[in-house]
């Protein structure tokens, strides 16, 4: 592929530039998964590389991906299908962590140092988590728990991602990409609205006060949406030492969950390498029961496809009125 360059550094420190067959893909997910590069090459006597070898990908003169070979699959024709992941792959490791009075950004820095990950820009996430104790959890989950606490308490969402070999943690409000997705730039889309998953119009939080021998309960609810949907309740126990203000947390959870969940999938949009999971893109589409005009939406997943000297992308979106 003339516009895609892939370089593999093998175990002998030799730089290999295989000619990738048509159909290179690069995928990112907003949380819980590493960036993934998939490509195919034809085996020859000079192409010698192993699992764990570093790999980079450029599109034109733009560096897009830096990671490591994790799997190779060869067929009878000598075609090797390669899967590489960025350094977020190492966040699938499990470990034991305990901390007090740390911000989510500080948790990321601590884990990155422990696992020798290359750090880039880590935003100040502001909210201080009073206490956390986790056993045999993935590093992804440990970090996401810290980010969830931050979202619930100060209503600010952050996204963790790898930017060509640098670990980044950024406020999603600062990741807008100035492009417009509409009927002309997207080949097709699927739109779904639902109250069947992660929609609640009543929040009940509780904890047992052993000193006073009573159970403390905090309720936030929306009677208007209860009349429309019935009562959809989320009931959770809380640790008062972790939740500085249980009533405020209950209100914040209601604000997050008291809505119709809408998902929008767009296929074969014009590709832009700046768009990754966690980015914001502007959408202008008629979805049937509503028209989205100039709304910023959050990219949950994106798959970039490089084929026939064309660059397209498939996206799933939420945010704005989608979410």
N, C-alpha and C positions, 0 to 999 in steps of 0.2 A: 504494500500500500504506500503510494508515493508521499502522502501527507502525514503518515504515522511512522515514527522511529522508535524502536525498542532496543535498549542496550542492556545486556546481561553481563554482570561481572562474575566470572566463574571462580572456582576454588583456587586457581593458579593466578588470580588477579588479572586475568586476560579479559579485555573488553570484547564481547561478542555482539554483533549487530545482525541478528537473523532477519530474513525477509518474512515478515508476518503475512500470513494468508489473509484474504478479505474477511472482515467481520470481527474486528477488535472491539471489546466492550469494556467500559469502566463504570462501576456502580458504587453509589454511596447511600447509606441509610442514616437517618437522623440520630438514632440511638441504638445501642446494643449490638452493633455489627461493624466490622472494619470495612474500609474501602477495598474493592475487588477489581482486579484487572484480569481479563481472560483473552487469550489469543492462541493462534495455532501457527506452528512453524514446521518446516520439513527437515527431518534429520539428515545431516550429511557428516562427512568425516571431520569437519572442523567444528561442528556444533557440539560442544561438550560442557554441559552445565548440570547442576544438581539442586536438590531441594535445599532451601536456605540461602541460595545465591541472591545477591541484590539485583533488582531489576528496575529500570526507569523507562518512562514512556513520554515522548514529546508528540504534540500535534502541531505540525508546522514548526515554528520556533518557540512554541509555548510548552514549558515543562508542565506536565499534567499529573504524573504519578511517580511515586518512589516507594518501593516495597521489597518483598522477598518472595521467591518462588516457594509455594507450599505443596503443589501437586503437579504431576505430569502424567498424561495418559496417551499412549501411543497405539495407533492402529496398524493394520497390515501394510498400509501404503507408506509407512514411515512418517505419518503426520503426528506431531506431538501437540496435544491440547494442554496448555499451561494455565494454571491458576495462581495468581500472585495476590498477596494482601499487603496493605500498608501496615505500619507499626501498631495500629489499633488492634491487630490480631492478637497481640500479647495481652490485651485486656480480657481475653477469655480465660486467662489463668485464674485459679481460685486461691484465696488466701484468708488469713485472719487479721482483722483490723479493729483497733480500738482507738478512739480519739475523743477529746473534749475541746470545745470552744475553737473550732476550726471553720473556716469558710470553704465552700465547695471548691473554689480555685486552689486553696491551700491543700485540700485533699488530693486534687489532681497532681499538684507539684510533688507531694509526698510519694504517691504511687509511681509517678514518672521517675523519680530518683531511685526508688527501690528496685525498679525493673529496667533501669538504664535506657529509658526512652528519651528521644531527642525533643526537648521542649522548644516551643515557639512563644507566641503571645498568649498569656493567660490573663483574662480580665479579672478585675476585682469584683467578686460576686456579692460582696457586702454583708449578706445575712450570715450570722455566726450560729453554727449548729452547736447546741449545748453539749450533746453527748451522742456517741454512736458506738455500738459494739456489734461486729459481724463475724460470723464463723463460717468458713468454707463457702464463701460467696465469690462469684466472679468479680474481677476488678471493674468490669462494666457495670455490674449491679451496685457495687459500693459507690462508684462515682454517680450513677444515676439516682441513687437514693439521696445523695447530697444535693444534686440538682433539683430533685423533686421537693425536698425540704425548702430550698430557695424559692422555687416557683410558688409553693403554697403560702409562704410567709411574706414574700415581697412582690409576688406576681410578675416576676421577671424570668424569662426563659433564656437559658444558655445552651449552646450546642458545642459538643466536643468533636473535633475532627482532625484529620491529618492533612496538612498542606504541603505536599511534595517533601515529606520527610520531617516536618515539624509539627509537634502536637499543639493544637490551638484550642482555646476555650473562649468563645465570643458570645456576646449578647446578640440574639437573633435580630434585634432592631437595627444592628449595624452591619448586617449581611445582605442588604437589599441589592439585587442586581437589576440595573435599569434596562430591562427588556419587557416587551409586551407579548403575552400569549393570547391569541385570538383565533377566529375562524380561519384566517389566512395563514398563520404561522403554525397551526396545529392540524394534523391530518384528521384526528378523531379524538373523542373524549367519552368517558363514562362518568356519570354522576349518580351518587346514592345519598339518600337522607334517611336517618334512622334514630330512634330513641331506645334501641334494643341493647346497646352496649355503651358503657361509660356515660350514661345520662342519668342524673339524679336530681330530683327537685326537693329532696329532704335529706339533710345531713344530721346524723346523730353521733356525737362523740362522747365517750364516757371513760371514767377511771375510778377505781376504788381507793378511797382514802382510809387506809388502815388505822391511822391515828384517831380519826373521828368516827370510824365505823359506819361510813355511809358511801353511797355511790354518787358521784357528781356527773351530771348529764348536761350536754350543751347541744342545742338544736337550732339549726337554721333551715328555713323552708320557704318555698314560693307557692302560695295557695293558688295563684292564677294558673301556673303550669300544672299544678296538681288537678285542677278542675278539667284541664284539657287532656292530660295524659294518665291520670290516676297517680297514686303515690308511688314514686320510685325512690327508694330509700337506700342510702349508704350508711351503714352502722359500723363504727370502728372503735376499738379501745385505743387509748393514747397513754403515753407516758408524760405526766405533767412536767417532768424535769426536762423533757425534750421540747414540748410545746409551751413556749413562753406565755402565750395567751390563747387558751383553748377556744374561747368564744370567737376570737378573730380568725383562728384557723378554720373553724366551722364555717364562718362567713366566706372565707377565701375558697374553700372547697365547693361551696354552693355556687360561687361565681364561676368556677372552672367547669363544673359538671352540669349545671342547669341550662342545657341547651340541646337543640337538635344537632346530632352529629352528622356532618355532611362531608363526604369525601369526593374528590374530583381527580380522575386519572386522565392524563393527556398523553396521546401516543404520537410519535413521529413529529414532534415539534422541531423547529429549526434549532440546531445544536449551538450551545454556548458553553465553553469550558469553565466559565466563571460560576455556573450554576452547579451547586452541590447540595446534598441534603443539609437542611438548616438555612439555606438561602431564602430570601424573599423575592418573589417574582410578581409582576403585575398581570392580572388576568382580565380580559374583557370578552365574556361569553354569555349567550342566552342559554340558561340551563333548564328551561321549561317552566318550573314553578317560581323561578326568580332569574333576574338578569344581573350578572356580575359585571359592573362597569368600573374599570380602573381600580380594582381592589388588590391590595398586597396580600399574597398568600404564601404560606410556609411550605417549603418543599420537604416532604417526609422521605421520599426516596426518589432517586433519579438514576437512570441507566443511559449513559452516553453510548451511541453506536457509530462506529467509523467503518463505512463500507462504500465501495465504489466511488471513492473520493468524495463522499458525502458524509456529513456529520448531523445526526438527528438525536433526539433524546425522548425517553418516556419518563413521565413524572407522575407521582401521586402528591396531592396538595391538601393542605388544611390551613385554617387561619382566616383572619378577616371575618367574613360571614360563613366561611367553610371551617368547621371545627367542632 
